[in-house]
């Protein structure tokens, strides 16, 4: 197996331990998910971390709100996930169900170049008061040395 880079969330413990992330692409999904869904002040050791997507759930959907959200994500990515290049946010209205889809586009920086763009989707559902987890994840070949202990 490849060397584990991080741990997938939600934590699922088995006899082999927690499920690891094995590629930079998988870790980028975990990092972006945590960054976007974590509310500021939620981490005791870093009260500035997080976009807090949930706080936007019952706000009026305006151009100003969308601009503020995109700006917040861009600032947070630049501050906390320096190996990722933020490329923008797409908002996709699903008017018949009242659900708003937010797609964050980013690329992984690799030795001064950018890897192909990846999209990570989140869903707002005001009816249930829930913000959904990512709806897509990139596929990539695992990197790292082989480790028989994993």
C-alpha positions as CSV (number, residue, x, y, z in Angstrom):
1,X,0.0,0.0,0.0
2,X,1.0,3.6,-0.5
3,X,1.9,5.9,2.4
4,X,-1.1,7.5,4.0
5,X,-1.2,11.3,3.6
6,X,-4.2,12.0,5.9
7,X,-7.4,10.5,7.3
8,X,-10.8,10.5,5.5
9,X,-13.7,12.2,7.3
10,X,-16.1,11.1,8.7
11,X,-13.9,8.8,10.8
12,X,-14.6,5.2,10.2
13,X,-12.6,2.9,12.5
14,X,-12.0,-0.7,11.6
15,X,-9.5,-3.4,12.7
16,X,-7.1,-1.8,10.2
17,X,-7.5,1.6,11.8
18,X,-9.0,4.8,10.3
19,X,-9.4,5.0,6.6
20,X,-6.5,7.0,5.1
21,X,-6.2,9.3,2.2
22,X,-3.6,7.9,-0.2
23,X,-3.3,10.6,-2.8
24,X,-2.8,14.4,-2.8
25,X,-6.1,14.6,-4.7
26,X,-8.0,12.8,-1.9
27,X,-6.4,14.9,0.7
28,X,-7.3,18.1,-1.2
29,X,-11.0,17.0,-1.1
30,X,-10.7,16.4,2.7
31,X,-9.0,19.7,3.2
32,X,-11.4,21.7,1.1
33,X,-14.4,20.0,2.7
34,X,-13.1,20.8,6.2
35,X,-12.3,24.4,5.3
36,X,-15.7,25.1,3.6
37,X,-17.9,23.4,6.2
38,X,-16.0,24.4,9.4
39,X,-17.5,27.5,11.2
40,X,-15.1,30.2,12.4
41,X,-14.4,29.6,16.1
42,X,-15.1,25.9,15.9
43,X,-11.4,25.0,16.2
44,X,-10.2,26.0,19.6
45,X,-6.6,26.3,18.5
46,X,-7.5,28.5,15.4
47,X,-10.6,30.6,15.7
48,X,-10.0,32.2,12.2
49,X,-10.2,28.8,10.3
50,X,-13.2,28.0,8.2
51,X,-15.7,29.5,5.8
52,X,-18.8,28.4,7.7
53,X,-20.9,27.6,4.7
54,X,-23.8,26.7,7.0
55,X,-24.2,30.3,8.2
56,X,-25.2,31.3,4.7
57,X,-28.1,28.7,4.6
58,X,-31.0,31.0,5.4
59,X,-29.6,34.2,3.9
60,X,-31.2,35.8,0.9
61,X,-29.6,34.6,-2.3
62,X,-28.1,37.8,-3.6
63,X,-25.1,38.7,-5.8
64,X,-23.5,40.3,-2.8
65,X,-23.9,37.1,-0.8
66,X,-22.4,35.0,-3.6
67,X,-19.4,37.4,-4.0
68,X,-18.8,37.4,-0.2
69,X,-18.9,33.6,-0.1
70,X,-16.5,33.3,-3.0
71,X,-14.2,35.8,-1.5
72,X,-14.2,34.1,1.9
73,X,-13.4,30.7,0.3
74,X,-10.5,32.3,-1.7
75,X,-9.1,34.0,1.4
76,X,-9.3,30.8,3.5
77,X,-7.7,28.6,0.8
78,X,-4.8,31.1,0.3
79,X,-4.3,31.2,4.1
80,X,-4.7,27.5,5.1
81,X,-4.3,25.3,2.0
82,X,-1.4,26.8,0.1
83,X,-0.9,23.7,-2.1
84,X,-4.3,24.5,-3.7
85,X,-5.0,27.2,-6.3
86,X,-8.6,28.5,-5.9
87,X,-10.2,29.0,-9.3
88,X,-13.7,30.2,-8.4
89,X,-17.2,29.2,-7.3
90,X,-20.2,28.3,-9.5
91,X,-23.7,28.6,-8.2
92,X,-26.3,26.4,-9.7
93,X,-29.9,27.0,-8.8
94,X,-32.4,24.2,-8.6
95,X,-35.5,26.3,-8.3
96,X,-38.1,23.6,-8.3
97,X,-36.7,22.0,-5.2
98,X,-35.3,25.1,-3.5
99,X,-31.8,23.5,-3.3
100,X,-28.7,25.6,-4.3
101,X,-25.7,23.8,-5.5
102,X,-22.3,25.4,-4.9
103,X,-19.3,24.1,-6.9
104,X,-15.8,25.1,-5.8
105,X,-13.3,24.8,-8.6
106,X,-9.6,24.4,-7.7
107,X,-6.3,22.9,-9.0
108,X,-3.5,21.4,-7.1
109,X,-0.2,23.2,-7.4
110,X,2.7,20.9,-8.3
111,X,6.2,22.2,-8.7
112,X,5.1,25.6,-10.1
113,X,2.4,24.1,-12.4
114,X,-1.3,23.4,-11.9
115,X,-2.8,20.0,-12.1
116,X,-6.1,19.6,-13.9
117,X,-9.1,21.5,-12.4
118,X,-11.1,19.7,-9.8
119,X,-14.7,20.5,-8.8
120,X,-16.1,19.9,-5.4
121,X,-19.9,20.3,-4.9
122,X,-21.9,21.3,-1.9
123,X,-25.7,21.4,-1.6
124,X,-27.8,23.8,0.4
125,X,-31.2,22.5,1.3
126,X,-33.2,25.1,3.2
127,X,-36.2,22.7,3.7
128,X,-34.1,20.4,5.9
129,X,-31.7,23.1,7.1
130,X,-28.8,21.0,6.0
131,X,-25.6,21.7,4.1
132,X,-24.6,18.6,2.1
133,X,-21.1,17.1,1.9
134,X,-19.1,17.0,-1.3
135,X,-20.9,15.4,-4.2
136,X,-17.8,14.6,-6.3
137,X,-14.2,13.5,-5.6
138,X,-11.3,13.2,-7.9
139,X,-9.8,10.0,-8.9
140,X,-6.0,9.7,-9.0
141,X,-3.4,6.9,-8.8
142,X,-1.9,6.7,-5.2
143,X,1.5,8.2,-4.7
144,X,4.3,7.5,-2.2
145,X,6.4,4.5,-1.3
146,X,5.0,1.1,-0.6
147,X,4.5,0.4,3.1
148,X,3.6,-3.2,4.1
149,X,2.5,-2.0,7.6
150,X,-0.5,0.0,6.2
